[in-house]
Amino acid sequence: MWCDSKVCAIEHIGQRERVYSHKWQAGDRVMYDNRATVHRGRRFDHSEHREMRRVETVDDS
């Protein structure tokens, strides 16, 4: 069966057993490698406080 590689990849990574979903609690932090992670935002209450920070690392090797 022929399958466009982009479509196949999206279908593969979108399978429920491959998706991590986080139920946020006060004080939680999540860290991920943006180069190897497909992520998206979810709806949220705009009246609640949100704080986001970005950290970058450099590998000079």
MODELLER restraints for C-alpha pairs under 7 A, 6 or more apart:
rsr = mdl.restraints
at = mdl.atoms
